[in-house]
Amino acid sequence: MKHSSKYFIVFFILLAFLGGFGIGRLSGESPFKKSLSNTELGKPATLDFSLFWDAWNLIETKFVDRSNLNKQAMIFGAIDGLAKSLGDPYSVFFNPKDAKDFSEELKGAFDGIGVEIGNQDGTLTVIAPLEGTPAQKSGLGAGDKILKVDEKTTADLTLDEAISKIKGPSGSEVVLTVLKKGEKKPQEIKITRDKIEVPVLKTEIKDGYAYIQLFSFNDKAGEEFKKAVAGALDKKIKGVVLDLRNNPGGYLEGAVELAGWFLNEGDLVVTEDYGNGKQIIHKAYGPSKLLGYPLVILINEGSASASEILAGALKDHGKAKLVGEKSFGKGSVQQLEELGSGASIKITIAKWLTPSGHSIDKQGIVPDEEVKFSAENYAAGKDDQKERAIEILHQLINAGQSVKN
């Protein structure tokens, strides 16, 4: 997810997709009332914006409660419809309240249940529950399908509408009808919303290696990772297990920054493909202090966006062995633009490509060694995926090897 006044990657929760659209005036002659040539887009047809103003004037003059019209809400509704017409679940208009909530979410604090969701094969799907949140405690897991939010069928909702209904004030309840992964019968799960403080990471150092579990690529990730690495190097570690399972992503800059610890300065991290031959590349800029250290990365279907960028880059450069299950496949680039009045819009502008040219979107990253997650074993205190990652890391350490091409 790329985010700033210029760029933002991704999400959730996800990001921005339409350069910017504004309406100059509420009434009177509009600069859009004439037909607009579309030849610059390579299409012979013309776009007749008078249709919009005809509808606007009809509402103003004919609607039974026209004396109570909220014209600002009408403008917001028109832009919202414009974004929805793209048919892209990650292209979303934010009214001022939603824009504020989205900004707070990226900073790592919001009211809700603490779950990252996406649209997979036309169905609202859990990407990952966040660590220690009501969603995780309720048993929601990556790959679960959310069929209803309270009594509202999610098939009738856009992604942002579903997110809005799931979120809510701390202490309130939401009932989700969920089809658990691998099951045939849906179940209702009642969850009490809470104040969500998104954790960044946790670190364990033992047996000569560092285990770093990164929960999110929010704006604190880079600094917290730097602290974790400093502590690990002080302990003279010989290798690293980086756990990106159920990490739904976040800032693109975070993925590029973290890749720089393991790659040479100047190594390609990811390419943004805009189509029509236009690309922007992002390269590692150091500090390369973990370059040459044996590294094993854990991924699963809850690993998305920035997680996939980082894992894909280190895999392609031969700097890491990937263990677990194929990642989610959220490989589109979003741009966030402010529209004024506190509103904003996010629009998909490009696709992510790994250094080898692999498209992440809808394909994901395939691990070098697949290890299925066992809920039964996990409940009994046994994490099969993590244990296998540690085994592989010790093999690399004992062989005196780093992971190289």
N, C-alpha and C positions, 0 to 999 in steps of 0.2 A: 504494500500500500504506500503510495507515495503522497506526501502531504506537506504543503507549505503554502505561502501565497501563490507559489508557482506550481508545485508538483506534489503529488501524494500517491502512494501506491495502494493500498489496500485492504477484510475485513470479516471484514465482518462480516469485518465488517468492514472495507470495501471502498469505492471511492468515486471520483467524479468524472462525469461524462458529457459535458456539452459546453463548448467554449463559453457561451454566455448569450442570453437572450433577454431583451428588455422591451418594455412598452413605454413609449415616450409620453403619452398623455392618456387621460381617462376618457376624454370626450373630444368632440370636434374633429377637424381634419387630421388624419393620421398620415405619417410618412410611409406607412405600409399599405395604404389603401389602394395603391396602384398595383398592377400585376408586376411581378418580379421575375426577370429572366433567370433561368436556371442553367444557361449555357456554360457557365463557369464550372459547373459540376459535370459537364459532359453529357447533359440530358437536354433533349430538344424542347421539352414541355415548359410551360410557365407556371409559376405558383401564384394563385390569386388570393392575396391576403385580405381582399375585401370580404371574403366569407367570414373571417373572424369578426370584423367590425360589423357586418350585417347581424351576426348572432348577438354581439355585444349590445347593439342598438335595440334589437328586438327585446332582449331581456330588460333593458332600461325603460322601454316604453310599454311593454305588454305584461310583464310579470306581475301577478296579482299583489305581491308584497314589495313592489319596487321601491317604495318609500323607505324600506328598511334594508336595502341592498348594502352589502359590505363589499365595496369595489376592490379593496385590497385583497380580500379573500378570493374574489373572482380572478384577479391577476395571478395569485398564487396557484389557484386551481388550473388555470390555463397552462402555466409553465409545468405544473405537475403532470398534466396530460401529455404535454410535449415530450417529457422525459420517458413516460410510460410507453409512448408510441414506438420507442426504439426496440422494444421487446427484449431488453437487456436487464437482467435482475440487478446488476450492479450500477446502472445509471439511475440516479435518484435525485429528486428535487427536495431540498430542505427548507421549510418555512423557518422563520426566525427561531422559534422554540426548538424545532428539530435540529437546526444548525448548532444551537448552543449545546444541546444534549450530545450531539455527535462529537463536538469539540471536547467536551468533558470526558467522554468515553475514551477518546484517544489519549487523554492525559492519565487514564488509568483509574478513574473513579466515576461511578454512576449508580443509579438505582435500578434494580432489575433482578434477574435470576443468575446472571453470569454465564451466558452461553453464546457461542459464536455459531451462526446459522448461515446457510447458503441455499441456493436453488440448484439441485442436482437432478437431472433428467425430469425436470418439470415438477419436482416435489420438494417441499421445504424439508431440509435435511440438517441435522446437527453436524457441524464441522468439529467442534470440540467444546466441552464444558470447561470453564476456567477453574483453576486449582482452588479448592477450598470454598467454593461458592454453593448456593442452594441448588443450582443445576447439577453439580457433581454429586452432592449429597443425596439428591433424589434418585440417582441412578441413571440419569441421561448419559448416553455415550455416543461417540463418533459413529456416524452412519445411521442413527435412529431417525425415523421419519415422523415429522410432526404433522398430523392430519387435521387437528382442530386446535384453536386457541380459544378457551372457554367454549362457547357454542358456535364459534365462527369457523367454517371450513377453510383451511388454508389454500385450497385450490382456487378460491375466490379472491385471494389476497396477493398483492405484490410483495416482494421481499421486504421493502421498507415498511409496508403496512403491517406485516406480520411482526416485525421487530418492534414496532410501536405498540402493538397490542400485548406483546410478551413483557415489555418493560413496564414499569409502574412504580408508584411510591413504595418505599421500604415499609414492610409490615403488611402490605396487601397481598392477596392471593391470586394465583392464576392456575387454571386447570388446563393441562395439555393432554390431548389424545394422541398417544404415541404408538407407532409400530416399531418395536424394538428390533434391532438388527438380528436376523436369523429366526425371527418368530413370525407367525401367521395371523395372530389375533392381536388387535390393538388394545391398549390399556390406558386408563386415565391416570395421570400423575398430578397431584395437587402440590404446588410449590409456593412457599411464602417468599415474597421478594425481600431483598435486603440491600443495604448499601454495599456496593461491590467495589472493593479495592483490589485492582488487578495486580497480582504479584509479578515480579520480574523474573527472578531466578532463585534457585537454591543450589548450594555446593556441598559436596562431600569429598574429603580427601583421605584416602586410606590405601594401603597396599601398593603405594608407589604411583597411584594415578589420581586424577581429579574427575569426579562425576559432576557435571554441570547441567542442571535441568533448566532450560529457558522457557518460560511460560508465555512470553509475549514480546514482540518487537515494538514496545511503546517508547515514548521519548526518554525513558530512564534506562533502557536496555544497554546502550553503549557504555555508560558510566558504570553500571553495576557489573557488567561483564569485565570491564577493565579491572575493577576491584577484585573480582573472583580470580582472574588470571594472576594478578600480582600476588595474592595469597597462595595460589597453587605453586607458582614458581619459587616462592620463598621456601616452600616445603620440598623442593627438589623433585617434583613429580617427573615421571618418565613417559606419561601418556595421558590422553583425555578421552572420556566418553561424554559426548554432547547429546543430550536428550531433547529432541524437538517434537516429541509426540504430543499431540493435542495442542500444539502451538499454532493458533490461527493466523499468525503473521502480524503485520503492522507496518511500520515505516520502511520503505526501501532503503533509506540511508542507513538504517540499523543493520540490514543484511549485508550491505557493502562494507560497513565498518567492521563487523565481526569477521567477515571473510578475510579482511586485511591482516588479521592475527595469524592466519594459517597459510597465506599465499605470499608470493613475491610481489613487491610493489610493481604495479603495471600489469599484473595478470588480469585477464578478463573475468569479471564476475557475472554480468548478465547484460543482455542486449534487449532494448525496447524496439520492437518491430512495428512500425506504423503503417506498413504496407506501402505500395507504390515505390519501393526501393528506399524509403526513408527509415533510418535506424539511428538510435542513440546508444552508445556503449558506456558501460560503467566499469571502471577498473579499480583494483585494490590499491590502497594507498598506505599500507603498512598498519601497525609497526612490525609485522612478521615475526613476532617473538615466539610463536608456537610453530613456526615453519620447521618441518622435519620431525615434529613429535608425532608418534603414532596416535591416530585419531579414529574413533568409531562414532558414527552418528546414528541415533535411533529416530526412526520416523514411523508414522502410521497414517491412516486416512484422516486424522485430525490435524495433520501437518499441512499448512496451506500458505499460499502467498509468499511472504518473506522467508518463511521456513523452507519452502521449496526452492527459492532462489539460492539460499545459502547451501543447502544440502546438494543441489544440482551442481553448483559451481565447484564445491570441494570434491564431489565425485568425479566430475569431468576432468579436473586437474590431477586426479589420482592422489589426492591428499587425504582421503577418508574412505573407510569402508562403511557402507550403509546397511543397517540391520532393522528388520521389522516388517512393515507392510506398505504397499504403495500409497503415496500421499494423495491428498484431496484433488489436486488439479485446478487450483485457482490461479491461473496464469495470465490474467489480464491486467492492464495498467489503467489506473484511474487518475483523473486530474480534478482537483477541487477548485472551484471558482466562486468568488463572492459576487453576488448579484446586486448588492445594496439592500437597505432596509433590514439588514441582519440575515437575509436569506442567502442560500448558496446552492450550487448544483454540482453534482459529480458525474463524470462521463467517462466511459471506457474509450481510451485513445490509442491503445497499442496492446501487443501481446508480449509476454516474457519469453525469451529464448536463453537457454543455458549456453555456456561457452562452446559446446560442441554443435549448437544450433537446434537442440531439442526444444520443442514447444511444450511448455508446462501446462497450458490451458486445456482442461478436460482430459489430459493424459497423465499428469502427475509425474512423480519421480519413483522409479522402481528400485527397491533396495538390492544390494549385492547378495544378501542372504535373507530370504523370507522366513520370518518366525511369527507364527500366528499368536494372537493374544488369547489367553485362556482366562475367562472371567472366574472360573472355578478355582484355578490355581492362584489367581491374584487375590481372591477373597481369603485364601488360606495363607497369604503372606509370601507367595512365590511369584516373582515377576520374570517369566520365561524370557521375554525379549531383552530385558536389562541384563539378566544373568548371561545370556549368550553374547551380548555386546562386550561384557567384561571379559569373558573367556577369550574372545577374538583379540581384544586389546592386549591381554597378557601374552598371548601367542606372539603378537608383533613385538612386544617389549622383550620377551625372552629370546626372540630371534635377533634382537639387536637391530631391528629394521624400522624405518619410518615407512609410511605409505607413499610410494613413488610410482611414476609412470614406468 
